[in-house]
Amino acid sequence: MAKKKTAKKKYSKGAARKVAVVMREFKKGELKSGRSDAKVTSRKQAIAIGLSEARKAGAKVPPAPRRKRKTKA
C-alpha cells in the first residue's frame, strides 16, 4: 500500500522575515512580552510572538494550535 502524504505547514516569506526580526531582538535581549513588558527568556516564546505578529500583519501562517478542553466525566 502507498503511504498517504500528510499536509506540511506552510509559512510565507513575510512570516519568516518577521520571525527573523523578532529573533534578533530576542538575542539582543530587547524582546518584551505583551502588556507586562517582561523580558522574554524562552526561544519558543520568541518564535510564538513572531508568528503572532506575522498573523496580525496578514502574512500566510497556519492557524495557532487550539487548546483541548478537559471534560468532566
Steps between C-alpha positions, in 0.01 A plus 500: 500500500616853424556734791262789530672840479435731791456871446803696613465837672579782258634835612537799266826685447349802678435286806858368492635857483283608794621207712861582404459860618346386829777244553763772456323707768488192724872431458585862586278471810262773381186289443217582740187296563152645464354748748718394790813621316694206647817393318453183291748229601358202308594433136163330440315802640699731271403293193134500612508881531649529150234275347225686684625834367522352150137384523389847606693649207311268262783262409415142405545303821315182603250562781626473856432159659175484693504392862294197590251544780490249778155349537357382826379143505 
